[in-house]
Amino acid sequence: MANKTATATAGAILSLSLSPASQSQTLALEEIIVTATRMNTTLSSVPAAMSVIDTDDIQFAKQQLALDESLNRVPGLFMQNRYNFAQDLRISIRGFGARANFGIRGVKILVDGIPETLPDGQGSVDSIDIGATSQIEVLRGPSSSLYGNASGGVIAVTSEAAPEESFANVRVSAGEYGFRKVQVKAGGQAARVGYLVSVTDSELDGYREQSKAENTQLTGRFDFDLGQDRQFLTVVNFTDQPTSDDPGGISAAQAAADPRSARDANVAFDSGEFLEQSRIGFVYSMPVGDNGNISARNYYAWRDFGNKLPFTGGGIVALDRFFVGGGVSYNHEGFFLDRPNQLVIGADFDSQDDDRRRFDNNSGLQGALTFDQNEAVQSRGVFVQDQLSLTENTDLTFGVRFDEVEFDVTDRFLADGDDSGTVNLDDVSPMLGISVALSDTLNVYGTYSSAFETPTTTEFNNPDGGGGFNPTLGPQTARNLEFGLRGSVNDRHRYEVAVFNIEVDDELIPFEVPGSPGRDFFVNAGKSSRNGVEFSLISEPTDQLRTIVSYTYADYEFDEFTTEGGTSFAGNTIPGTPENLLFGELIYEHPRGWFGALDVVYVDDQFTNNANSASSDSYTLSNVRFGFERDFDGVTVAPFVGINNLFDETYSANVRINAFGGRFFEPGPERNIFAGVSLNFSFR
């Protein structure tokens, strides 16, 4: 891999509509308002890399298996593992999250302002209903000044709100490898309440052995207009995922000989997980004075989780989790020194309580209890952000946040001693940015930001056995310097360029040990650096033709990293991070409602271990979708067909970092077809 020094940040992606019904729209330069920055501000004035994806690019004619179908156009964002639901989608932003073999790490996930990332930093997207999502904002790069722990990037999801006119929608799709998905949703307005309710049921037998998945979701959003500009939002979600099998990683030889096979131990121990989660959240906002606004959030979530790992001793995990939290912020728009100024101050409090037990896995059957402890995590944070217009064309943004995260373990399995204990971690996260409008069509910006990331309760696992904490493990911190520009040409072409340099201390790195294959432990690497360039171009050369191209160059390496055995990995590339990532999409929309879309993604080879002694080959995936949309007297019919992996590429859909025994690879499916139809009923 090249060893270069770049510097940098990012640009934004404005999503392109796929719906033929919207073909009269162009890339007109209306301002885009974003909220993931904790302020209602224009995208052009954000001094950071930010991308916005809209409803059609999330929902229309997509298979809707995972969020990567809509987010793969975002530069700096790399996703794997669409087909292993036991491991969850593996998301990394500028390398943050690349180490995660289970769940999402280093990236803050929010849904309607309510966190899907726990206080300890572990996130998930398995309860997000893609078919009821209207917008996704992606803030790329360290953002702990906004959201605290595990904010190497932010993905803020907005659920679909009620339209002005009542509707009902039925969407049915099916495809190869036992894919089936049915969604029914309805929404409308009733007095001062807007509502949208969605029920989704999906099933996938899977390409590989031991990879079946089932998921049922209920999602509801209720917007109450209380009058006098007071708003009250209630969101509810129920997820039942009774089956998510895990085929495991396999060696390169096994992947070449039989890519559909699973690891033998995963089959023998019936490896996989199940979960059931209920969540309810509330967001209340009201004006204060002429220029102020207060917003308060509160949420409650219950999660029952079970996991079977491919080994005997402690190989079955049972987890009962309750997490709750809230926060309040005050936003004031006024003047400072006679210049326009927006100020936000706030505080967040989040808590999780986990009852975790482990049992022996006797060929898929629960055996003797080997581990029993309560893990409580509380995080508290206070922050301030300010955006000051220095001149008519120049905005200065600065902020700071203080966070404290407390881990408290109560050991209830005393046969191996009492491993109870408490760990307190805290950090101060500053940021400073400037955005300058050089003209009506060109903005440049620069920023300095920071991030800190604690180990999760799972990552604190002690590789020496027993409960409690790994005494050698600490948090990682990052400092980010970036510069970027956003511009447009002729109202039909938008482009973004960004360069960044991130310095990380004590990077958290996973490894497996003999005797517990399939279970990750963690170690702090000394120092690492990440240099990169991100680019995107969105064009609409005609009213019927749209294109998007995004490219990421990533040079991520260890600067200092020596193992306990004395082996140095200094100068090696951080595993799981491809040097080059390229995405392109071409969309054609006929005035009579026919459409077609072709997207192509190129993923460079990536090292699979710290030693850089093994790697996953590069690959190019092509996908095509086509269909039409037609109105028939209040009923909109939209059949569609899609082909994944059009040219039948052989590739690894996921790389398991530092897996023991060279079992790095999870082969992706061959060429496969899906089809469906959406029926939308409007009630006027």
C-alpha positions as CSV (number, residue, x, y, z in Angstrom):
1,M,0.0,0.0,0.0
2,A,1.2,3.5,-0.7
3,N,2.6,5.5,2.2
4,K,1.6,9.0,1.5
5,T,0.8,12.1,3.5
6,A,-2.5,13.7,2.6
7,T,-4.7,16.0,4.6
8,A,-8.3,16.4,4.8
9,T,-12.0,16.2,4.8
10,A,-14.9,15.9,3.0
11,G,-17.7,16.9,0.8
12,A,-21.4,16.0,0.7
13,I,-23.4,13.7,-1.4
14,L,-26.8,14.9,-2.4
15,S,-29.0,12.0,-3.3
16,L,-30.6,11.4,-6.7
17,S,-34.2,10.5,-7.0
18,L,-34.9,7.2,-8.7
19,S,-38.7,7.7,-8.9
20,P,-40.0,8.5,-12.4
21,A,-42.6,10.6,-10.7
22,S,-39.9,13.0,-9.8
23,Q,-38.3,13.3,-13.2
24,S,-39.3,16.9,-13.6
25,Q,-37.0,17.8,-10.7
26,T,-33.4,18.8,-11.4
27,L,-30.4,19.4,-9.3
28,A,-31.5,23.0,-8.7
29,L,-29.4,24.8,-6.1
30,E,-32.0,25.0,-3.3
31,E,-30.4,25.0,0.1
32,I,-30.4,21.7,2.0
33,I,-31.0,21.9,5.7
34,V,-29.3,19.4,7.9
35,T,-29.7,18.6,11.6
36,A,-27.1,16.0,12.5
37,T,-24.8,19.0,13.4
38,R,-27.2,19.7,16.4
39,M,-28.2,22.9,14.5
40,N,-30.7,23.5,11.8
41,T,-28.1,24.8,9.3
42,T,-27.5,24.8,5.6
43,L,-25.2,22.1,4.2
44,S,-23.1,24.6,2.4
45,S,-22.1,26.2,5.8
46,V,-21.1,22.9,7.5
47,P,-17.3,22.9,8.0
48,A,-17.1,19.1,7.7
49,A,-17.8,16.2,5.4
50,M,-21.5,15.5,5.2
51,S,-23.7,13.5,2.9
52,V,-27.5,13.4,2.6
53,I,-29.4,10.5,1.1
54,D,-33.1,10.9,0.3
55,T,-36.2,8.7,0.3
56,D,-36.1,7.3,-3.2
57,D,-32.4,6.4,-3.0
58,I,-33.2,4.5,0.2
59,Q,-36.4,2.8,-0.8
60,F,-37.2,2.8,-4.5
61,A,-36.7,-0.5,-6.3
62,K,-34.1,-1.6,-3.8
63,Q,-34.0,-5.1,-2.3
64,Q,-33.8,-3.4,1.1
65,L,-31.6,-6.1,2.8
66,A,-29.3,-3.6,4.4
67,L,-28.4,0.1,4.5
68,D,-25.3,-0.4,2.3
69,E,-27.6,-0.5,-0.7
70,S,-28.3,3.3,-0.3
71,L,-25.1,4.4,1.5
72,N,-22.5,2.8,-0.9
73,R,-22.4,6.1,-2.8
74,V,-21.0,8.0,0.2
75,P,-17.2,8.5,-0.1
76,G,-15.2,7.7,3.0
77,L,-17.8,5.1,4.0
78,F,-17.0,1.4,3.6
79,M,-19.5,-1.3,4.3
80,Q,-19.3,-5.1,4.3
81,N,-21.3,-8.1,5.7
82,R,-24.7,-7.5,4.1
83,Y,-25.5,-11.2,4.2
84,N,-24.4,-12.2,7.7
85,F,-27.2,-10.9,10.0
86,A,-25.7,-12.5,13.1
87,Q,-22.7,-10.1,12.8
88,D,-24.7,-7.0,11.7
89,L,-23.6,-4.7,8.9
90,R,-20.0,-3.7,9.3
91,I,-19.7,0.0,8.8
92,S,-16.5,2.1,8.8
93,I,-16.1,5.8,8.3
94,R,-12.5,6.8,7.5
95,G,-11.4,3.6,9.2
96,F,-13.5,4.0,12.4
97,G,-15.4,0.8,12.8
98,A,-13.1,-1.3,10.5
99,R,-12.1,-3.5,13.4
100,A,-15.7,-4.6,14.3
101,N,-16.5,-8.2,13.6
102,F,-19.7,-7.9,15.6
103,G,-22.0,-4.8,15.6
104,I,-20.9,-1.3,14.7
105,R,-18.0,0.4,16.4
106,G,-16.7,3.9,16.3
107,V,-19.7,5.3,14.4
108,K,-22.6,7.0,16.3
109,I,-26.0,5.7,15.0
110,L,-29.1,7.9,15.6
111,V,-32.7,7.4,14.6
112,D,-34.9,10.5,14.9
113,G,-32.4,11.9,17.3
114,I,-32.5,8.9,19.6
115,P,-29.3,6.8,19.8
116,E,-29.0,3.3,18.5
117,T,-25.5,3.4,19.9
118,L,-25.1,2.3,23.5
119,P,-23.3,4.4,26.2
120,D,-20.3,1.9,25.9
121,G,-20.0,2.6,22.1
122,Q,-21.6,-0.5,20.6
123,G,-24.1,0.3,17.9
124,S,-26.5,-1.7,15.7
125,V,-28.8,-1.1,12.7
126,D,-30.9,-4.3,12.9
127,S,-34.0,-2.5,14.2
128,I,-34.0,0.1,11.5
129,D,-36.9,-0.4,9.0
130,I,-35.4,0.6,5.7
131,G,-38.8,0.7,4.0
132,A,-39.9,3.4,6.5
133,T,-36.8,5.6,6.3
134,S,-37.0,9.0,4.6
135,Q,-33.5,10.5,5.0
136,I,-30.0,9.6,6.1
137,E,-27.4,12.2,7.0
138,V,-23.8,10.9,7.2
139,L,-21.3,13.1,9.1
140,R,-17.8,11.8,8.2
141,G,-14.9,12.1,10.5
142,P,-14.4,12.6,14.3
143,S,-17.5,14.2,15.9
144,S,-17.1,13.7,19.6
145,S,-17.6,17.4,20.2
146,L,-21.2,16.7,19.2
147,Y,-22.0,13.2,20.4
148,G,-19.3,12.0,22.7
149,N,-18.1,8.4,22.9
150,A,-17.6,6.4,19.7
151,S,-18.2,9.3,17.3
152,G,-15.6,8.7,14.6
153,G,-18.5,9.4,12.3
154,V,-22.3,9.9,12.6
155,I,-25.2,8.3,10.7
156,A,-28.4,10.1,11.5
157,V,-31.5,8.3,10.3
158,T,-34.9,10.1,9.9
159,S,-38.0,7.9,9.8
160,E,-40.7,8.5,7.3
161,A,-43.3,11.0,8.5
162,A,-47.0,11.2,7.7
163,P,-47.8,12.8,4.3
164,E,-50.6,15.4,3.9
165,E,-52.9,12.9,2.2
166,S,-53.7,9.5,3.7
167,F,-52.2,6.5,2.0
168,A,-51.7,2.8,2.3
169,N,-48.8,0.9,0.6
170,V,-48.2,-2.8,0.1
171,R,-44.8,-3.9,-1.1
172,V,-44.0,-7.6,-1.9
173,S,-40.6,-8.8,-3.2
174,A,-38.9,-12.2,-3.5
175,G,-35.7,-13.6,-5.0
176,E,-33.1,-16.3,-5.1
177,Y,-31.5,-17.9,-1.9
178,G,-35.0,-18.0,-0.3
179,F,-35.4,-14.2,-0.2
180,R,-38.9,-13.0,0.7
181,K,-40.0,-9.6,2.1
182,V,-43.5,-8.2,2.7
183,Q,-44.2,-4.7,3.9
184,V,-47.5,-2.9,4.7
185,K,-47.5,0.7,5.8
186,A,-50.1,3.4,6.1
187,G,-50.1,7.0,7.2
188,G,-52.1,10.2,7.2
189,Q,-53.3,13.1,9.3
190,A,-55.9,13.0,12.1
191,A,-56.7,16.3,13.8
192,R,-53.3,17.5,15.1
193,V,-51.6,14.2,14.8
194,G,-49.6,12.9,11.8
195,Y,-49.0,9.2,11.9
196,L,-47.2,6.5,9.9
197,V,-47.1,2.8,10.8
198,S,-45.1,0.1,9.0
199,V,-45.0,-3.7,9.5
200,T,-42.3,-5.6,7.7
201,D,-41.6,-9.3,7.6
202,S,-38.5,-10.7,5.8
203,E,-36.8,-14.1,5.4
204,L,-33.6,-15.2,3.7
205,D,-32.3,-18.8,3.5
206,G,-28.8,-17.4,2.5
207,Y,-26.2,-18.1,0.0
208,R,-24.0,-20.1,2.4
209,E,-24.8,-23.0,4.6
210,Q,-25.8,-21.9,8.1
211,S,-26.9,-18.4,7.0
212,K,-30.6,-18.3,7.4
213,A,-32.2,-15.1,8.7
214,E,-35.7,-14.0,9.7
215,N,-36.8,-10.6,10.9
216,T,-40.2,-9.0,11.7
217,Q,-40.5,-5.3,12.5
218,L,-43.2,-2.9,13.6
219,T,-42.3,0.8,13.3
220,G,-44.5,3.8,14.2
221,R,-44.0,7.5,14.1
222,F,-46.5,10.0,15.5
223,D,-46.1,13.8,15.2
224,F,-48.3,15.8,17.6
225,D,-48.8,19.5,16.9
226,L,-49.5,21.0,20.3
227,G,-50.0,24.5,18.9
228,Q,-47.9,27.7,19.4
229,D,-45.0,26.0,17.6
230,R,-44.7,23.2,20.1
231,Q,-44.1,19.8,18.7
232,F,-44.1,16.3,20.3
233,L,-42.7,13.3,18.5
234,T,-43.3,9.7,19.5
235,V,-41.5,6.9,17.8
236,V,-42.0,3.2,18.5
237,N,-40.2,0.1,17.2
238,F,-40.5,-3.6,17.9
239,T,-38.0,-6.1,16.3
240,D,-38.2,-9.8,16.4
241,Q,-35.3,-11.6,14.9
242,P,-35.7,-15.3,15.9
243,T,-33.0,-16.6,13.5
244,S,-29.8,-15.1,12.4
245,D,-27.4,-18.0,11.6
246,D,-23.6,-17.4,11.4
247,P,-21.7,-19.4,8.8
248,G,-18.4,-18.1,10.1
249,G,-15.2,-17.2,8.3
250,I,-13.4,-19.8,6.3
251,S,-9.9,-20.1,4.8
252,A,-8.9,-19.0,1.3
253,A,-8.6,-22.6,0.2
254,Q,-12.1,-23.5,1.5
255,A,-13.6,-20.4,0.0
256,A,-12.1,-21.3,-3.4
257,A,-13.2,-24.9,-3.3
258,D,-16.7,-24.4,-1.9
259,P,-17.7,-20.8,-1.3
260,R,-21.2,-21.8,-0.2
261,S,-19.9,-23.9,2.7
262,A,-19.8,-22.8,6.3
263,R,-17.0,-23.3,8.8
264,D,-17.5,-26.8,10.2
265,A,-17.4,-25.6,13.9
266,N,-20.2,-23.1,13.2
267,V,-22.4,-25.8,11.9
268,A,-21.5,-28.2,14.7
269,F,-22.3,-25.6,17.4
270,D,-25.3,-24.1,15.6
271,S,-23.6,-20.7,15.6
272,G,-25.9,-17.7,15.3
273,E,-28.0,-15.3,17.3
274,F,-31.6,-14.3,18.1
275,L,-32.9,-11.0,19.5
276,E,-36.1,-9.3,20.5
277,Q,-36.1,-5.5,21.0
278,S,-38.7,-3.0,22.0
279,R,-38.0,0.7,21.9
280,I,-40.1,3.9,22.5
281,G,-38.8,7.4,22.3
282,F,-40.1,10.9,22.8
283,V,-38.8,14.3,21.5
284,Y,-40.4,17.5,22.6
285,S,-39.6,21.0,21.3
286,M,-40.9,24.4,22.1
287,P,-39.9,28.0,21.4
288,V,-38.4,30.1,24.2
289,G,-38.6,33.9,23.6
290,D,-38.3,35.4,20.2
291,N,-35.2,33.5,19.0
292,G,-34.7,30.5,21.2
293,N,-35.9,26.9,21.2
294,I,-35.6,24.0,23.7
295,S,-35.6,20.4,22.7
296,A,-35.8,17.5,25.0
297,R,-35.5,13.7,24.3
298,N,-36.2,10.6,26.3
299,Y,-36.2,7.0,25.3
300,Y,-36.5,3.4,26.7
301,A,-35.4,0.2,25.1
302,W,-35.5,-3.5,26.1
303,R,-33.3,-6.0,24.3
304,D,-33.2,-9.8,24.8
305,F,-30.3,-11.4,23.0
306,G,-28.9,-14.9,22.7
307,N,-25.8,-15.9,20.8
308,K,-24.2,-19.3,20.1
309,L,-20.5,-19.2,19.4
310,P,-18.5,-22.0,17.8
311,F,-16.8,-23.5,20.9
312,T,-17.8,-25.3,24.1
313,G,-16.6,-23.3,27.1
314,G,-18.9,-20.3,27.6
315,G,-20.0,-20.6,24.0
316,I,-23.6,-19.6,24.6
317,V,-24.4,-16.0,25.6
318,A,-27.6,-14.9,27.1
319,L,-28.1,-11.1,27.5
320,D,-31.0,-9.1,29.0
321,R,-30.5,-5.4,28.4
322,F,-32.3,-2.3,29.4
323,F,-31.1,1.0,28.1
324,V,-32.5,4.4,28.8
325,G,-31.5,8.0,28.3
326,G,-32.4,11.6,27.7
327,G,-31.1,14.9,26.9
328,V,-31.9,18.6,26.6
329,S,-30.5,21.3,24.4
330,Y,-31.1,25.0,24.0
331,N,-30.7,26.7,20.6
332,H,-30.6,30.4,20.2
333,E,-30.4,32.4,17.0
334,G,-29.4,36.0,17.4
335,F,-26.5,38.3,17.1
336,F,-23.0,38.5,18.7
337,L,-21.0,41.7,18.1
338,D,-23.7,42.7,15.6
339,R,-23.1,39.5,13.5
340,P,-25.6,36.6,13.0
341,N,-24.9,33.9,15.5
342,Q,-26.4,30.5,16.5
343,L,-25.6,29.0,19.8
344,V,-26.5,25.5,21.1
345,I,-25.8,24.2,24.6
346,G,-27.0,20.9,26.0
347,A,-26.5,17.8,28.1
348,D,-27.0,14.1,27.5
349,F,-27.4,11.2,29.9
350,D,-27.5,7.6,28.8
351,S,-27.5,4.4,30.8
352,Q,-27.4,0.7,30.0
353,D,-27.9,-2.3,32.3
354,D,-26.8,-5.7,31.0
355,D,-27.3,-9.0,32.7
356,R,-24.9,-11.2,30.9
357,R,-24.5,-15.0,31.4
358,R,-22.5,-17.6,29.5
359,F,-23.1,-21.3,29.3
360,D,-21.2,-24.2,27.7
361,N,-22.2,-24.8,24.1
362,N,-22.7,-28.6,23.9
363,S,-23.2,-29.0,20.1
364,G,-25.8,-26.3,20.0
365,L,-27.4,-27.2,23.4
366,Q,-27.1,-25.1,26.5
367,G,-24.8,-26.6,29.1
368,A,-23.5,-25.5,32.5
369,L,-23.3,-21.9,33.6
370,T,-19.7,-20.5,33.3
371,F,-20.1,-16.8,33.6
372,D,-22.7,-14.5,35.3
373,Q,-22.3,-10.8,35.8
374,N,-24.1,-7.5,35.6
375,E,-22.6,-4.8,33.5
376,A,-23.8,-1.2,34.1
377,V,-22.6,1.7,32.0
378,Q,-23.5,5.3,32.4
379,S,-22.4,8.2,30.2
380,R,-22.8,11.9,30.9
381,G,-21.9,14.7,28.6
382,V,-22.3,18.4,28.3
383,F,-21.6,20.4,25.2
384,V,-21.6,23.8,23.5
385,Q,-21.6,24.6,19.8
386,D,-21.5,28.0,18.2
387,Q,-21.7,29.2,14.6
388,L,-20.8,32.9,14.0
389,S,-21.0,34.7,10.7
390,L,-17.8,36.7,10.6
391,T,-18.7,38.2,7.3
392,E,-21.5,37.8,4.8
393,N,-19.5,34.9,3.2
394,T,-17.6,33.4,6.1
395,D,-18.9,31.3,9.0
396,L,-16.8,30.3,12.0
397,T,-18.0,27.2,14.0
398,F,-16.5,26.0,17.2
399,G,-17.5,23.7,20.0
400,V,-16.4,21.6,22.9
401,R,-17.8,18.7,24.9
402,F,-16.9,16.9,28.1
403,D,-17.9,13.3,28.6
404,E,-17.6,10.8,31.4
405,V,-18.3,7.1,31.0
406,E,-18.5,4.8,34.0
407,F,-18.3,1.0,33.7
408,D,-19.4,-1.0,36.8
409,V,-19.3,-4.8,36.8
410,T,-20.8,-6.9,39.5
411,D,-19.6,-10.5,39.3
412,R,-22.2,-13.1,40.3
413,F,-20.2,-16.2,39.3
414,L,-17.7,-16.5,42.2
415,A,-16.4,-20.0,41.5
416,D,-13.4,-18.4,39.8
417,G,-13.1,-15.5,42.2
418,D,-14.8,-12.1,42.5
419,D,-14.0,-10.0,39.4
420,S,-16.2,-7.0,40.3
421,G,-14.9,-3.6,39.6
422,T,-15.4,-0.1,38.3
423,V,-13.6,1.8,35.5
424,N,-14.1,5.6,34.9
425,L,-13.1,7.1,31.6
426,D,-13.5,10.8,30.5
427,D,-12.4,13.1,27.8
428,V,-12.7,16.7,26.5
429,S,-13.5,16.9,22.7
430,P,-13.0,20.3,20.9
431,M,-13.6,21.3,17.3
432,L,-13.0,24.4,15.3
433,G,-14.1,25.0,11.7
434,I,-14.5,27.7,9.1
435,S,-16.6,27.8,5.9
436,V,-16.1,30.4,3.2
437,A,-18.4,31.0,0.2
438,L,-16.0,32.1,-2.6
439,S,-18.9,32.5,-4.9
440,D,-22.6,31.5,-5.3
441,T,-21.4,28.1,-6.6
442,L,-18.3,27.4,-4.6
443,N,-17.6,26.9,-0.9
444,V,-14.4,25.9,0.9
445,Y,-14.0,24.8,4.5
446,G,-11.4,23.6,6.9
447,T,-11.8,22.0,10.3
448,Y,-10.1,20.5,13.3
449,S,-12.1,18.0,15.3
450,S,-11.5,15.1,17.7
451,A,-13.0,11.8,18.9
452,F,-12.6,9.4,21.7
453,E,-13.7,5.8,22.0
454,T,-14.0,3.6,25.0
455,P,-13.9,-0.2,24.8
456,T,-17.3,-1.7,25.0
457,T,-18.3,-4.1,27.8
458,T,-17.7,-6.9,25.3
459,E,-14.3,-5.6,24.2
460,F,-13.3,-5.3,27.9
461,N,-13.4,-9.1,28.0
462,N,-10.3,-10.5,29.7
463,P,-8.3,-12.8,27.5
464,D,-6.9,-14.5,30.6
465,G,-10.4,-15.8,31.4
466,G,-13.0,-15.0,34.1
467,G,-15.0,-11.8,34.3
468,G,-14.3,-8.2,35.1
469,F,-12.1,-6.1,32.9
470,N,-9.0,-6.5,30.7
471,P,-6.6,-4.5,32.9
472,T,-4.4,-3.5,29.9
473,L,-7.1,-2.0,27.8
474,G,-7.9,1.7,27.5
475,P,-9.7,4.2,25.2
476,Q,-8.5,5.4,21.9
477,T,-8.4,9.1,20.9
478,A,-8.2,10.8,17.5
479,R,-7.4,14.2,16.1
480,N,-8.7,15.2,12.6
481,L,-7.5,17.9,10.3
482,E,-9.4,18.3,7.0
483,F,-10.0,20.7,4.1
484,G,-12.7,20.5,1.5
485,L,-14.7,22.2,-1.2
486,R,-18.3,22.0,-2.6
487,G,-19.3,23.4,-5.9
488,S,-21.7,23.2,-8.8
489,V,-21.8,23.9,-12.5
490,N,-24.8,25.0,-14.5
491,D,-27.3,23.8,-11.9
492,R,-26.8,20.2,-13.2
493,H,-23.5,19.1,-11.8
494,R,-22.4,19.0,-8.1
495,Y,-19.0,18.1,-6.9
496,E,-17.2,17.7,-3.6
497,V,-13.5,17.2,-2.8
498,A,-12.0,16.6,0.6
499,V,-8.6,15.7,2.1
500,F,-7.9,14.6,5.7
501,N,-5.3,13.6,8.1
502,I,-6.3,11.7,11.3
503,E,-3.9,10.8,14.1
504,V,-5.1,8.0,16.4
505,D,-3.6,7.1,19.7
506,D,-4.1,3.7,21.4
507,E,-6.1,2.2,18.4
508,L,-8.3,-0.7,19.6
509,I,-7.5,-3.8,17.6
510,P,-9.2,-7.3,17.7
511,F,-7.5,-10.6,17.9
512,E,-8.5,-14.3,18.6
513,V,-6.7,-16.6,20.9
514,P,-6.3,-20.4,20.7
515,G,-9.1,-22.2,22.6
516,S,-11.7,-19.5,21.9
517,P,-11.9,-19.2,18.0
518,G,-14.7,-17.0,16.9
519,R,-14.5,-14.8,20.0
520,D,-12.7,-11.5,19.8
521,F,-10.4,-9.9,22.4
522,F,-8.8,-6.5,22.1
523,V,-5.5,-4.7,22.5
524,N,-4.4,-1.1,22.2
525,A,-2.0,-0.4,19.3
526,G,0.4,2.5,20.0
527,K,-0.3,5.1,17.3
528,S,-1.8,5.1,13.8
529,S,-2.4,7.6,11.0
530,R,-5.1,7.9,8.4
531,N,-4.6,10.1,5.3
532,G,-7.2,10.2,2.5
533,V,-8.9,12.0,-0.3
534,E,-12.7,11.8,-1.0
535,F,-14.4,13.0,-4.2
536,S,-18.0,12.8,-5.5
537,L,-19.7,14.2,-8.6
538,I,-23.4,14.2,-9.2
539,S,-24.7,15.1,-12.7
540,E,-27.9,15.4,-14.5
541,P,-26.9,16.0,-18.2
542,T,-30.5,15.7,-19.3
543,D,-33.9,15.5,-17.6
544,Q,-33.9,11.7,-18.1
545,L,-30.3,10.8,-17.3
546,R,-28.5,11.0,-13.9
547,T,-25.1,9.9,-12.9
548,I,-23.1,9.8,-9.7
549,V,-19.4,9.0,-9.1
550,S,-17.6,8.8,-5.8
551,Y,-14.0,7.8,-5.0
552,T,-12.1,7.3,-1.8
553,Y,-8.3,7.0,-1.5
554,A,-7.3,5.7,2.0
555,D,-3.8,5.4,3.4
556,Y,-4.3,4.0,6.9
557,E,-1.3,2.6,8.8
558,F,0.1,1.8,12.2
559,D,2.8,4.2,13.2
560,E,3.7,2.5,16.5
561,F,2.4,-1.0,17.4
562,T,4.5,-3.7,19.1
563,T,2.9,-6.8,20.5
564,E,3.6,-8.3,23.9
565,G,5.7,-10.8,22.1
566,G,7.9,-8.1,20.7
567,T,6.7,-8.1,17.1
568,S,6.4,-4.7,15.5
569,F,3.7,-3.8,13.0
570,A,4.8,-0.2,12.6
571,G,4.4,0.8,8.9
572,N,1.8,-1.9,8.2
573,T,-1.6,-1.0,6.8
574,I,-4.6,-1.2,9.2
575,P,-6.4,-4.4,8.2
576,G,-9.9,-4.2,6.7
577,T,-9.3,-0.9,5.0
578,P,-9.1,-0.9,1.1
579,E,-6.8,1.7,-0.4
580,N,-9.1,2.6,-3.3
581,L,-12.9,2.5,-3.3
582,L,-14.9,3.6,-6.4
583,F,-18.6,3.8,-6.9
584,G,-20.6,4.8,-10.0
585,E,-24.3,4.8,-10.9
586,L,-26.2,5.6,-14.1
587,I,-29.9,6.1,-13.9
588,Y,-32.3,6.6,-16.9
589,E,-35.9,7.7,-16.4
590,H,-38.4,7.7,-19.3
591,P,-41.2,10.3,-19.3
592,R,-43.7,7.5,-19.5
593,G,-42.5,6.0,-16.2
594,W,-40.0,3.4,-17.3
595,F,-36.6,3.5,-15.5
596,G,-33.4,1.6,-15.4
597,A,-30.3,1.9,-13.1
598,L,-26.8,0.4,-13.2
599,D,-24.4,0.8,-10.3
600,V,-20.8,-0.5,-10.0
601,V,-18.6,-0.6,-7.0
602,Y,-14.8,-1.4,-7.0
603,V,-13.2,-2.5,-3.8
604,D,-9.4,-2.6,-3.6
605,D,-7.7,-5.5,-1.9
606,Q,-7.5,-5.3,1.9
607,F,-5.2,-6.9,4.4
608,T,-6.8,-9.3,6.8
609,N,-4.4,-9.2,9.7
610,N,-2.1,-6.8,11.5
611,A,1.0,-8.5,10.0
612,N,-0.2,-7.8,6.5
613,S,0.7,-11.4,5.7
614,A,-2.7,-12.2,4.1
615,S,-5.2,-10.2,2.1
616,S,-8.6,-10.3,0.4
617,D,-8.6,-9.8,-3.3
618,S,-10.0,-6.7,-5.0
619,Y,-13.4,-7.1,-6.7
620,T,-15.9,-5.2,-8.9
621,L,-19.6,-5.7,-8.3
622,S,-22.3,-4.6,-10.8
623,N,-26.0,-4.4,-10.0
624,V,-28.9,-3.5,-12.2
625,R,-32.5,-2.5,-11.5
626,F,-35.3,-1.7,-13.9
627,G,-39.1,-1.4,-13.9
628,F,-41.8,1.2,-14.3
629,E,-44.2,3.3,-12.2
630,R,-47.8,4.0,-13.4
631,D,-50.9,5.7,-11.8
632,F,-54.3,4.0,-12.2
633,D,-57.0,6.2,-10.7
634,G,-55.5,6.7,-7.3
635,V,-53.5,3.5,-7.3
636,T,-49.8,3.7,-8.2
637,V,-48.3,0.4,-9.4
638,A,-44.5,0.0,-9.5
639,P,-43.1,-3.4,-10.4
640,F,-39.3,-3.8,-10.4
641,V,-36.6,-6.4,-11.1
642,G,-33.0,-6.4,-9.9
643,I,-29.9,-8.4,-10.6
644,N,-27.2,-8.4,-8.0
645,N,-23.6,-9.3,-9.0
646,L,-24.5,-9.0,-12.7
647,F,-21.2,-10.4,-14.0
648,D,-21.0,-13.2,-11.4
649,E,-17.9,-11.9,-9.6
650,T,-16.1,-14.1,-7.0
651,Y,-15.5,-12.0,-3.9
652,S,-15.5,-12.0,-0.1
653,A,-18.5,-10.1,1.2
654,N,-16.8,-9.7,4.6
655,V,-13.3,-10.0,6.0
656,R,-12.9,-11.2,9.6
657,I,-9.9,-9.2,11.0
658,N,-7.1,-11.2,12.6
659,A,-9.2,-14.4,12.6
660,F,-7.4,-17.4,14.1
661,G,-6.3,-20.1,11.7
662,G,-6.6,-17.9,8.6
663,R,-10.4,-18.0,8.6
664,F,-10.7,-14.5,7.2
665,F,-13.2,-14.9,4.4
666,E,-17.0,-14.8,4.1
667,P,-17.7,-15.4,0.4
668,G,-20.4,-13.3,-1.2
669,P,-23.3,-14.7,-3.4
670,E,-23.1,-15.4,-7.1
671,R,-25.3,-13.6,-9.6
672,N,-28.9,-13.5,-8.2
673,I,-32.2,-12.0,-9.1
674,F,-35.0,-10.4,-7.1
675,A,-38.3,-8.9,-8.2
676,G,-41.2,-7.2,-6.6
677,V,-44.1,-4.8,-6.9
678,S,-45.3,-1.8,-4.8
679,L,-48.9,-0.8,-4.7
680,N,-49.7,2.6,-3.3
681,F,-53.3,3.7,-2.5
682,S,-54.0,7.4,-2.1
683,F,-57.1,8.5,-0.2
684,R,-58.2,12.1,-0.8
